């Protein structure tokens, strides 16, 4: 085994990630992520939404004739409530190395057979099983690679299953390997590869290639896979370093499959997300992260349609956007997995081997996929890019945007990509904010006004005219905002100017930029200055430069509820902004 310098495979921080994202890379267990979601549900739902365990569907019917009726509940589900015995999967021998070794981690691996039909059959035969009928407007199937929902819809997975078998150990390692607390990859000459991912509580996750399991390419006998066998494979790969453990938190094994569903929804009523429509190797956190990004993309769209804010046609963009991302991910994962499973290059002249530079490039791109910053959505009704929406998506026929954004006005705020985040100062109290903290995922679209240098009277005149146009009775904001709602409840307006903050007052800006409430007064949270903070070094007064926006003229940027950029235009392009929203939002009746 050849050890590279600790920064060869992945620099910390990666410059591109540091520029585009404000968080350092961190590895969190899926159980912790689930806990965050459960806590958030409890905090924000009223009445309290509870997640029910041990519930399985055995009937799904979709009335396609009423799919376009906004008031209809076209989906019928029959659910069965399993007993504790039925809901607890049978697990095998723990094959423990120490007394604390966990039980068999293979029961939910893709090496295990799909047991959904067996669970349904047992539940039907069981005397204690209760059923209920649910009528629903929408259903999202996040039920994994063996998706029952997908099978009921008759959708197929397209792609291939590789011969590569990998084991996973979550252990507290006892080792002399010096980089065990660094995220790194170990590539041996003849025994395969190991990926090292440090975790909390002294745990380390090891992804270990099992080169001895499936040499003939036939079916895998999963009874032969044990923690001891996985550990021995790791020891062989990591030699001459040694590794063992006394405590194993969890383990499993899986076969790499790279597949993507042929459809992501049925009539834009029943949707599939996560492993139900794309499977790939779990390295680099792609599985959980990309699956959450699916649901993040879909969630605000369904919520907007249900709330009467969004046009139903927007739901078509879920497949065009996320299936294309899944296709790109599968293509990358195909190369990524073979980098790990291939033989390392002996020297620069060894063209058949895998070079260190290839590994480094793959690591960086893998991080971009996992973090979401590599996502670049194509032209559609909600992304005002030039070009053909079918070509830039997955081939789905979605309506193109009624306007085309002017990318040259904000060269680093890319249409179809997430709005980057840089520090700006609140105009009223000079507190530094990462601007993305103001782009809450609360279902609202936002018009971000880069007001330019408003100490120049001519520029301030342009800003005042913009405010007047936006606030007009027939203007873009009021046209889509119900009269009984706050003026910023559908379209929120945020402003960043680059004039000298001390020479500008918040009340100098149009009222719609800082709406007045009879109970709480002016809204001081919406106007910001691109200025230097004496307290935080990264609030350096260069946000305009980093965003690629001209400090003299400024521009306007429309962001979607998921912080992706939909439109870029001049301060005078209010009519174009109106056309953009005409193809997205429901006008007030």
N, C-alpha and C positions, 0 to 999 in steps of 0.2 A: 504494500500500500504506500502511495506517495502522498505526503501531506503538503498542501499548498498553504501559503501565508493566509492568515485568518480573514483578510479582506479581499482575497482573490475571487471567491465565488459570489459574494454579495457585500457590497460596500454598505456602511452604516453611518449616516443615512444615505440611501440611494438618491443622488441629486434630483432625478426627475420626480421621485415620490415626495421629497422634501419640498419641492416647488409646488406641486399640485395638491398635496394633502397636508393637513395640519397635525396629524397624529402620527406618532411613531408606530412601527410595526409591533404587534403584540399577539401572542398565541393564547387563546382562551378556549377551554373545553366546551363542547356543545352543550353540556349540562348547565354551565354558567350562562351561556347565551340564552338558553331556554328560560332560566331563572329571571333574567332581565326582562324578557317578554312577558312572563307571568306577572311580575311585579308591575310592569307598565299597564297591563290589562286591568289589574286590580285598582291601580291609581286613577286611571282615566275613564273607566266604564261605569256608567250609572243607569240602570242597575248593574251590579257586578257580573261580568262575564266569567264563567267558570269553564275550565277545560275538563271534559269528561274523559276518563280513561276506560279502557275495556269496552268500547263501543265499536261495532263493526257494521258496515252496510251490507245488505244482501240483495237489494233491489234498487236500480236507478232507471228512471224513465224521464225522457225529455219530450215535451210537446212542442215540436218545431213550428207548428202552425201559429203559436202565440208568442214566439221568441221575440218579435219586434214590439210587442205590446208592453209599454213601460210599466203598466199596472199589474201585469200578469205574474203568476207564480208557476212557471211552466215546468218545473222540475219536481218530481216525486221521488223521495228516498224512503226506504224502509231500513230502520236501524235495529240492530240487536245488541242488547246489553249482556255482555259475557259475565260469567261467574269469575271469581278470583282464580280458580283453578284453570278455567278455559283461557283466561287472559294472560296467564304466566307461561311463557314458552318453556318447553322441556330443554334442559341443558345437560351436557354430558359431564364426563370426568374433568376435574380441574387440571390434571397433569401438573401439579404444583411443584415449583422449585423450593419454595418456602411455605410456611404455614399460612401466610396471608395471600397466597395466590388466588385470583378470582376464578369463577367458574367459566365454562366454555364460552368464548366470545364469538363462536362461529354461527350461532343460531340465527343471526340477522345478516350474515355475510352473503354476498352474491354467489358464494360457493354452495349455499344451502338452497334446497328446493323451495319454490313458492308454496307456502302453507295456507294461503288465504282461503282457498276453497275448503280445505279441511276444517279450518276454524268455523266457517259458516255452516258446514254440515253438522259439526258437533254441537254448535249453538242451536240449530234447528231441532236436533234430537234431544237436547237437554230440557228437562222439565222446568228448570228455574229461569230459563232464558226469557227476557221480556223484549217486546218489540214496540216500536213507535213509528208513526208515519210523519214525515217532515215534508212540507211544501216550501219550496225555496225559489227565490228569484235567481240566485247564482250559487254555484258550487265550485270550489277549488280543490282539485285532487292533488295533494302533496303526499301521496302514499307510496313513494319509493320506486325502486327499479322494477319491482314486480307489480306495479300499479294495477289494482283491481279496477279503479275508475277508467284507466286507459283501455283495459280489456272490454269493459262494458260499452265503450264508445266505438270499439272496433279499430282503434288507431294502432299503428305499427311503429316499432323502433327500427331505424335504419342505421347500419354501420357494421362493426365487426367486434368479435371477442378475441383478444390476443391470447397467447400462450403464457404470458408473464403472470406468475403468482407472487404475491407479496404478503409477508406477515407484518403485523403491527404489535408492538409492545409498548405499553405505558408503564414505565418502571422508575424506581429510584436506583440509578445505576451505581455500581461499584466498579470503577475503571481507572486506568492510568491514561486514557485518551485525553489530551489537554484541551480539546475544543468541545467537550461534551455539553457545555453551557452556551455554545454558539450554534445558531442555525447554520448547518453546513451539510455537505454531501461527501460521502466516502466512496470512492470508485476504485475497486480492487482490480488487479490485472486479469484474474480468471474466475473469481468467486462471486461476482455480482456487485451490488451497490447497497449502501445504507444512507437514508436521510435522517438527520438528527434535528429534532425540533424541541427546544427547551420549553417546559411548562411550569406551572405553579407548584408549590409545596415540594420542591426538589425533584419533581417528576420530569422525565424526558420521554418524548415519544420517538420511537425508532421505527421507520419504515424499512423493511429488510427484504431484499430480493431472495426468493427461495429457488435457487437454480436446480436443486435436486428433486423437486416435487413432481414436475411435469415434463420430463425429458422427452417422452415419446409423443407429446402433444395430445394425448387422449384425455378422457374424463378424469377429474381429480378426486381421489379418495380422501375426503376431508377428515376421516377418522385418523389418518396418519399425521395430521398437522397438530402439533402441540406447542405450548410455550417453550419447552425444552428444545424442540427441533428448531424453532425460530431463533432462540438464543444461540444455539450452536452455529447456525448460518451467520449470525451477526459476528460471533467470535472469529469465524474463519475469514470473513471479509475484513475485519478490523485488525487482524494480525499484522505486525507483532504486538500491537496494543492488546490489552486484556479487558474483558468486560463480563460481569455477572450481576446478579441482583438478589436481594432477599424479599423485596416487596414489589409486587406487580399489581397495578390498579385495574388494568383491563388489557385484553388482547383479542386479536382476530386475525383473519387472513382473507384475502380477496383475489379475484382474477380480474385483470384490467379489461374493461369493455369500453369501447368508444362508440356510442350510439346517440342518435338524436331522433325525436319523434317526428312523424310526417305531418302531424297536426298538433297544435297547442290548445285548441278550443273547439267546441261544438256549438255552432250558432251564437258564439259570444255569450253563452250562458253557463256552460260547464267548461272549466279551464283546468289545465294541467301545469304543474310547476315543479322545479327541482329535478330529482332523480326520476320522477315519473315521465319526463320527456328528454332528459339528457344524462348520460352516464359516462364517466371518465375516471381516471385515477384520482384518488383523494389527496394527492400531494399538493403542497402549497396552499392548502385551505380552499381549493377551488370548489369543492362540493357544497359545503355549508354556505360559503360567501356568495357564490353564484346563485344558489337556490334562494337565498334571502333577497338578492337583487331582483330575481324573477318576481317575487311577491311584492317587493317595494314598487316595482314598475306597475304591477297589476292593481295593487291595493287602492291607490289614489284614483285610478280610472273607474273602478267599480264604485267606490264611494261617491265620486262625483256624479255618476249616472244615477245612482240610487237617490242622492240628495237633490237631483234635478238641476245640477249645475252644468254638467257635461253632456254633450251630444253622444248618443249611443255608438255612433260610428267610430269614436275614439277607441273603443274597445278592440277594434281590429288591429290597432297598432301594437297590442301586446305581442301577437304572434310575429308581426313583421320585425319588431325590434328585438325581442328576446330569442326567437328562433335563429336569427342571424348571428346573435352573440353566441348562442350554443354551438352553431356550426363553426364559427371562428375558434371557439374554445376547444372543440373536438380536434380540429386541425392542429392547433398548437399542442394539445395534450398528446396527440399521436407522435409528434416529434419529441416532446418532453420525455415521455415514457421510454422511448427508444434511446434517448441520451443516457438515461439511468441504466437501462438494461444492456446497452452495448459495451464494447470493450474500450477502455481508455487508450488514447494514443500514446505510443512509446516515446515519440519525439515529433518534431515539426514535420518530418518527412513521412510520417505514418498517416497516410490519407484515409485508411480504412478505420482507424480508431477515432474516438471522440476527444476533441481538444478541450483544454481548460477554457479557452475563450468562448467556445460553443456553450459550455456549461454555464458560464457567467451570464451570457446573453439570455439563456433560457430562464435562469433564476430571476433576472430583472423582469422579463416579460411575464413570468408566472406571478410575480408580486403585483404587476399592473392589472392582471386579470382578477386576482383575489381581492384587491382593493377597490376595483370598479373604475379606476381612472383610465383604463384602456378602452372603456366602452365608448363607442362612437356611433350613435344612432343615425340612420339614414333619413332621407327626405320623406316627409309624411305630412298629414294635416297639422301635426304639432311640432314639426321641425322644418323651419323655412329655409331648407337647403336647395340649391339648384340641382337639377338632375332628375332622373326617373326614380320614383319611390319604389317600384318593384325591383329594379336593379340594385338599389342600395339597401333593400331589406332582404327578406328571405324568399321573395317572389310573390308574396301575398299581394293581392290587388287592394291597396289602401289609397284613399284620396290624397292627392298632393296638396301642399299648403297653397293658399290663394296668393301668397306673396313670396318674395325671395329676400332673405336677409342680406345685409351688407357687411360681410365678414371683415372687410378691410378697415372698418371703423373700430374694431376691437379685436386685434389680431390674435390675442391670447385667450379670448373668451370664445371658444370654438362652438359653432352651431352643432347641436347633437351631442355635446359632451357636458360633463358637470361643470358648473360655474366654479372656477378656482377660488381659493380663499386667501385673502391678505388682510393685514391689520389696518384698520382705519379708526379715527377718533370720533366719538359721539360729539356732535356740534355743541350740545348744551352743557355737558359736564366734562368733556375731554377724556372720558374713559376709553381705553383701547378695546376694540372688538375685532375678533376674527369675523369678517363680513358674513361668512357662511352661517355663523350663529344666528343671524337675523333671518335666514332663509328656512324657517321652520317647516317641517313636513306636516302641515295642517290642512292640506287640500287647496290652498290658495295659489293662484298664479301671482307673479310679481313683475312689476315694471320697475327696473332699476335705472334710475336717471343719473347718468354721469354728467353732472351739470357744468363741468369745466370750471374755469376761473371766473367765479361770479362777482369778483371785485371789479371786473370789467363791465361797465354799464351796458354795452351792447350784448354781451353774453347773458347778463341778467335779464335783459329784455326778452331774449329767446326763451329762457327758463320760465318767465312769467307767462308768455304766450302758450307754452306747453301746458302749464298748470291750468290756464283758462280753458284750453281745448279738452283736457282730460276731465275737468269738472263740469263741462257743459251738460245741460239737461238731456241732450241727445248724444252726449259724448260716450267714449268707449267704456268708461267705468260705470256710469249710471245705467247704461243700456243693458248690462248684465247683472246688476245688483238689485235684489228685491227692495222695495221701498221700506219694509219693516226691518231691514238689516243695516248694520253699520256700513259706511261707505267703503271700508277696506275689507269686507267680509268675503268677497269673491276675488277681487284684484287688489293686491296690496302694492303701495308705491314706496320705494326706498330711494334715497338720494345720497350720492357721494359727490361732493364738490372738491376742487383743488385750490380754491382761493385761500388767502391767509385767514385762518380760523378766527383770530381775534378781531378781524375787521368785518366779520359777518355775524348776523344774528339769525337764529332759527326762524323768527317771525318775518324775516325778509323774504322767505320763500312762500309760494302759493299755499293757501290753507289746505288743499288736498294733499300736500306733501307732509302735513302734520295735523291731521284732522282734530277738530275740537269736540269734546264730549262734555255735556252739561254737568255731569257728575264728577269727572276726573280731570277736566281741563284739556289743555293741549297735549298731543302725543309727542313726547320728547325722544322717542326711540327710533325715529325714521330718517333723520337727517345726519349725515356724517361728513367729516372732512378728511381728506388725504393729507395728513399732517404728521409731524414728528412728535412722538411721546418721549418724555424724559424718564419714563418708568419702564418701558418695554422696548428693547432694542429692535425687535422686528416690526414695530410700528414706526417705519422709517420715512414716511411721506412719499413713498415710491409706488403706491398701489396703481396709479394710472399707468406708470411705466410698465409694471409687471402685467397689467391687464392689456397692454397694447392699445391704450386709448389716448387720443390727442388731448392734451391738457387745455388747449384753447377752445376747441369746439365741443368736446364731449360726445355723447351718444346716448341712446336708450337700448336697454337689453330686456327682453322678456324671458323669464325663467318659469319652467313648469313647476308643479308642486313637488317633484322629486329633484329639484335643483338643476335639471338639465336645461340647456339653453335652447329656446325655441325661435327667437328672432333677435336681430340686431339692426338698428336703424338710426337715422338722424333725429335730432330733437323735433324737427318739423314733420316727421313721418307718423303722425298720430293716425292719419287715415289708413296707412299700411298696418299699423297695430290693430286698428279696428277690423280690418279684413282678416287678419290672423285669427282674432278671437271669434269672428263670424263663423269660421269653420270648426270651432272647438267648443265654445260655450253656448248654453241655452239662453236666448234673450228673455228678458222679463216680460211676462204676459200682461 
